Amino acid sequence: MARTDTFTGLSELLAVAELGSFRAAAARLRVTPAAVSQAVRALETRVGMPLFLRTTRSVAPTEAGARLLSRLRPAAGEIGDALEELNALRRQPVGLLKLSVPRIALDLVVLPALPGFRRACPGIKVEIDVNDASVDLMESGFDAGIRIGSYIERDMVAVRLTRDFRWCVLGSPDYLAAHGKPRTPQDLLEHECIGYRFPSAKTVYRWQFEEKGREFSVDARGSIVVNDHLSMIALAKAGSGLAYTADLVAARELAEGSLRPVLRPYLPSTQGLYLYFPSRSQTQPKLRAFIDYLTKTRRRTDGT
């Protein structure tokens, strides 16, 4: 026996009661009068009693029908209000947007964009978890994350936020004056190098280089290891050693001359920062609004 949905026939019942006509109810529901009549009769069969008194000129609820309608109308109103709230959500997004963000993305992307985004979408609250480790967005309850493109899983949707990175080996003027400039990547073995430990893998990053199309790495060692790029830059500025980081991350220090690049001919480029999320998440109005705002801001910044 086919299972009958609890709500089957209720919209037809409400429409007939409000309009006093099966034909008018059919026109509102965009079905045939026969379909409305059949739905109401099926409902009457389910409840075991007539719900309307029908004549050739009028339709009126029976006592049972009136009792049922008195309970259904407030509930229908609640359902209508709930649907209207969703429409309002689409027009003016609201809710909590949870983001997983590495430290390098704060100054580059998030902090410049956040004040304007909050003004544009005051109904959206933003919660930011600053973490360089890779996370499972859905398992951890995040709507989206920001990561370097090459570290994003293939099944995620990714939206570009920055240009590609050019990697740099950087040292302060005082450090380079005291220890000299390395001429080749192998010279790093004679230098103090500030290490970067991946938060999730717990391994220390091997510095990547390329020469004549050949990629290779150097196990650059030193007495200091950190797990975020901003600390590495601060230590390099203080003369504690050489740092390996992206040009965009150290753009201020490069511009002011507090850090100077070495080994430029050997350094590769990689993908920049991307906002990423599961494909089904992009239909959320709060996330869609954030994507649109970041995309618009990037076009304005890039001059496109």
C-alpha positions as CSV (number, residue, x, y, z in Angstrom):
1,M,0.0,0.0,0.0
2,A,1.4,3.4,-1.0
3,R,2.4,5.6,1.9
4,T,0.4,8.9,2.1
5,D,2.3,12.1,3.1
6,T,0.8,13.8,6.1
7,F,0.5,17.1,4.2
8,T,-1.2,15.6,1.1
9,G,-4.4,17.5,0.4
10,L,-4.0,20.2,3.0
11,S,-3.1,23.0,0.6
12,E,-6.1,22.2,-1.5
13,L,-8.3,22.1,1.7
14,L,-7.0,25.5,2.8
15,A,-7.5,27.0,-0.7
16,V,-11.1,25.8,-1.1
17,A,-12.0,27.0,2.4
18,E,-10.5,30.5,1.8
19,L,-12.0,31.0,-1.7
20,G,-15.2,29.0,-1.2
21,S,-14.8,27.4,-4.6
22,F,-13.0,24.3,-6.0
23,R,-12.6,26.1,-9.4
24,A,-11.0,29.2,-7.8
25,A,-8.8,27.0,-5.6
26,A,-7.6,25.2,-8.7
27,A,-6.8,28.4,-10.5
28,R,-4.7,29.6,-7.5
29,L,-2.9,26.2,-7.2
30,R,-2.5,26.0,-11.0
31,V,-4.1,22.6,-11.3
32,T,-7.4,21.4,-12.6
33,P,-10.7,21.5,-10.5
34,A,-10.8,17.7,-10.8
35,A,-7.4,17.5,-9.2
36,V,-8.5,19.7,-6.3
37,S,-11.7,17.7,-5.8
38,Q,-9.7,14.4,-5.9
39,A,-7.2,15.7,-3.3
40,V,-9.9,16.8,-0.9
41,R,-11.9,13.5,-1.3
42,A,-8.7,11.6,-0.6
43,L,-8.2,13.6,2.5
44,E,-11.8,13.0,3.6
45,T,-11.2,9.3,3.1
46,R,-8.1,9.4,5.3
47,V,-9.9,11.2,8.2
48,G,-13.0,9.2,7.8
49,M,-15.5,12.0,7.6
50,P,-16.6,14.8,5.2
51,L,-14.9,18.1,5.5
52,F,-17.0,20.2,3.1
53,L,-20.7,20.5,2.4
54,R,-21.1,20.9,-1.4
55,T,-24.0,22.3,-3.4
56,T,-24.1,23.4,-7.0
57,R,-23.9,27.0,-5.7
58,S,-21.6,26.9,-2.6
59,V,-19.0,25.1,-0.6
60,A,-18.8,25.3,3.2
61,P,-16.9,23.4,5.8
62,T,-18.6,20.8,7.9
63,E,-18.2,21.0,11.7
64,A,-15.2,18.5,11.4
65,G,-13.8,20.6,8.5
66,A,-14.1,23.8,10.5
67,R,-12.3,22.2,13.5
68,L,-9.5,21.0,11.3
69,L,-9.2,24.4,9.6
70,S,-9.0,26.2,12.9
71,R,-5.8,24.2,13.7
72,L,-4.4,24.3,10.2
73,R,-4.6,28.0,9.5
74,P,-2.1,29.1,12.3
75,A,0.2,26.3,11.3
76,A,0.0,27.3,7.6
77,G,0.8,30.9,8.7
78,E,3.9,29.7,10.5
79,I,5.0,27.8,7.4
80,G,4.4,30.8,5.3
81,D,6.4,33.0,7.7
82,A,9.3,30.5,7.7
83,L,9.4,30.5,3.9
84,E,9.3,34.3,3.9
85,E,12.3,34.3,6.2
86,L,14.2,32.3,3.7
87,N,13.3,34.8,1.0
88,A,14.5,37.6,3.2
89,L,17.7,35.6,3.8
90,R,18.3,35.5,0.1
91,R,17.7,39.2,-0.3
92,Q,19.8,40.2,2.7
93,P,22.1,37.4,3.9
94,V,22.3,36.7,7.6
95,G,23.9,34.1,9.8
96,L,27.3,33.1,11.1
97,L,30.1,32.6,8.5
98,K,32.9,30.4,9.9
99,L,36.3,30.6,8.2
100,S,39.5,28.7,8.6
101,V,42.4,31.0,7.7
102,P,46.2,30.7,7.8
103,R,48.1,33.6,9.4
104,I,49.5,34.8,6.1
105,A,46.0,35.3,4.8
106,L,45.0,37.7,7.6
107,D,47.0,40.8,6.4
108,L,46.9,39.8,2.7
109,V,43.1,39.1,2.3
110,V,40.9,39.0,5.4
111,L,41.7,42.1,7.4
112,P,41.6,44.5,4.4
113,A,38.2,43.0,3.3
114,L,36.4,42.4,6.6
115,P,35.4,46.0,7.5
116,G,33.9,46.6,4.1
117,F,32.2,43.2,4.0
118,R,30.6,43.9,7.4
119,R,29.3,47.2,6.2
120,A,27.9,45.6,3.0
121,C,26.3,42.6,4.9
122,P,25.6,43.7,8.5
123,G,23.4,40.6,9.1
124,I,26.4,38.3,8.7
125,K,28.6,37.6,11.7
126,V,32.1,36.3,10.9
127,E,34.1,33.9,13.0
128,I,37.7,33.3,12.0
129,D,39.9,30.4,13.2
130,V,43.5,31.3,12.5
131,N,45.3,28.0,11.9
132,D,48.1,27.1,9.5
133,A,47.1,23.4,9.7
134,S,45.0,21.7,7.1
135,V,41.4,21.1,8.3
136,D,38.4,19.1,7.2
137,L,35.9,22.0,6.7
138,M,32.7,20.0,7.0
139,E,33.9,17.9,10.0
140,S,35.1,21.0,11.8
141,G,32.0,23.1,11.0
142,F,33.6,25.7,8.7
143,D,31.8,27.2,5.8
144,A,35.0,27.9,3.9
145,G,38.7,28.2,4.3
146,I,41.7,30.0,2.7
147,R,44.8,28.1,1.7
148,I,47.6,28.2,-0.9
149,G,46.1,26.7,-4.1
150,S,48.4,23.7,-4.3
151,Y,47.3,22.5,-0.9
152,I,43.6,22.4,-1.6
153,E,41.9,19.1,-2.3
154,R,40.6,18.6,-5.9
155,D,37.0,18.0,-4.9
156,M,36.8,21.6,-3.5
157,V,35.6,24.7,-5.3
158,A,38.4,27.3,-5.2
159,V,38.2,31.0,-5.9
160,R,41.5,32.9,-6.5
161,L,42.2,35.7,-3.9
162,T,45.8,36.7,-4.8
163,R,48.3,36.5,-7.6
164,D,50.7,33.6,-7.6
165,F,53.5,33.7,-5.0
166,R,57.2,34.2,-5.9
167,W,59.2,32.5,-3.1
168,C,62.1,34.4,-1.5
169,V,65.1,33.8,0.7
170,L,65.4,36.9,2.9
171,G,67.9,38.3,5.3
172,S,68.3,41.5,7.3
173,P,71.0,44.0,6.2
174,D,72.9,43.3,9.5
175,Y,72.8,39.6,9.1
176,L,74.0,39.7,5.5
177,A,76.8,42.2,6.4
178,A,77.9,39.8,9.2
179,H,77.6,36.5,7.4
180,G,77.7,37.3,3.7
181,K,75.2,36.5,0.9
182,P,74.8,32.9,-0.1
183,R,75.6,32.5,-3.8
184,T,74.0,29.1,-4.4
185,P,71.3,27.1,-2.5
186,Q,74.1,24.8,-1.3
187,D,75.7,27.8,0.5
188,L,72.7,27.8,2.9
189,L,74.3,24.8,4.7
190,E,76.8,27.4,6.1
191,H,74.1,29.8,7.2
192,E,71.7,30.2,10.1
193,C,68.2,29.4,8.6
194,I,64.9,29.9,10.4
195,G,62.9,26.7,10.0
196,Y,59.2,26.4,9.4
197,R,57.4,23.4,10.9
198,F,54.1,22.3,9.3
199,P,51.5,22.4,12.1
200,S,49.7,19.2,10.9
201,A,52.6,17.1,9.5
202,K,55.0,18.2,12.2
203,T,57.9,18.1,9.7
204,V,60.3,21.0,9.0
205,Y,59.9,22.4,5.5
206,R,62.7,21.7,3.1
207,W,63.4,24.9,1.1
208,Q,62.5,24.5,-2.6
209,F,64.6,25.7,-5.5
210,E,64.9,25.2,-9.3
211,E,67.7,25.5,-11.8
212,K,67.5,25.0,-15.5
213,G,64.1,23.4,-15.2
214,R,65.2,21.0,-12.4
215,E,63.5,21.2,-9.0
216,F,65.4,20.4,-5.9
217,S,65.3,21.1,-2.1
218,V,67.7,22.0,0.6
219,D,67.4,20.9,4.2
220,A,68.2,24.4,5.5
221,R,69.0,24.1,9.2
222,G,69.2,26.5,12.1
223,S,68.7,26.9,15.8
224,I,65.1,28.4,15.5
225,V,62.0,26.7,14.2
226,V,58.6,28.3,14.0
227,N,55.2,27.3,12.7
228,D,54.0,30.5,11.0
229,H,55.5,32.8,8.4
230,L,54.9,36.1,10.2
231,S,57.1,35.0,13.2
232,M,59.7,33.9,10.7
233,I,59.8,37.3,9.1
234,A,60.0,39.1,12.5
235,L,62.9,36.9,13.5
236,A,64.7,37.5,10.1
237,K,64.2,41.3,10.6
238,A,65.8,41.0,14.0
239,G,68.9,39.4,12.4
240,S,68.3,35.9,13.7
241,G,68.9,34.2,10.4
242,L,67.6,33.8,6.8
243,A,63.9,33.1,6.1
244,Y,62.1,31.4,3.2
245,T,58.7,32.9,2.5
246,A,56.5,34.3,-0.2
247,D,57.1,37.8,-1.7
248,L,53.5,38.9,-1.0
249,V,53.9,37.9,2.7
250,A,57.1,40.0,3.1
251,A,56.0,42.8,0.7
252,R,56.3,45.5,3.3
253,E,59.7,44.4,4.5
254,L,61.0,44.2,0.9
255,A,59.7,47.6,0.1
256,E,61.2,49.3,3.1
257,G,64.5,47.4,2.8
258,S,64.4,45.8,6.3
259,L,64.7,42.4,4.5
260,R,66.7,41.8,1.4
261,P,66.3,39.0,-1.1
262,V,69.1,36.5,-2.1
263,L,69.3,33.6,-4.4
264,R,66.6,35.1,-6.7
265,P,67.6,33.1,-9.9
266,Y,66.9,29.8,-8.0
267,L,63.5,30.5,-6.5
268,P,60.2,29.1,-7.9
269,S,56.7,30.5,-8.1
270,T,53.6,28.7,-6.8
271,Q,49.9,29.3,-6.7
272,G,48.6,32.1,-4.5
273,L,45.8,32.1,-1.9
274,Y,42.3,30.8,-2.7
275,L,39.0,30.7,-0.9
276,Y,37.8,27.1,-1.0
277,F,34.7,25.2,0.1
278,P,32.6,22.1,-0.8
279,S,30.5,22.7,-4.0
280,R,27.2,22.4,-2.3
281,S,28.1,25.2,0.2
282,Q,28.3,27.9,-2.4
283,T,24.5,28.1,-2.5
284,Q,24.4,29.4,1.1
285,P,23.5,33.1,0.8
286,K,26.1,34.1,3.5
287,L,28.9,32.4,1.7
288,R,27.8,33.6,-1.7
289,A,27.8,37.2,-0.4
290,F,31.4,36.7,0.9
291,I,32.6,35.2,-2.4
292,D,31.0,38.1,-4.4
293,Y,32.5,40.7,-2.1
294,L,36.0,39.2,-2.3
295,T,35.8,38.8,-6.0
296,K,34.7,42.4,-6.5
297,T,37.4,43.7,-4.2
298,R,40.1,41.7,-6.0
299,R,39.0,43.1,-9.4
300,R,39.2,46.6,-8.0
301,T,42.6,46.0,-6.5
302,D,44.0,44.4,-9.7
303,G,42.4,47.1,-11.8
304,T,40.4,44.6,-13.9
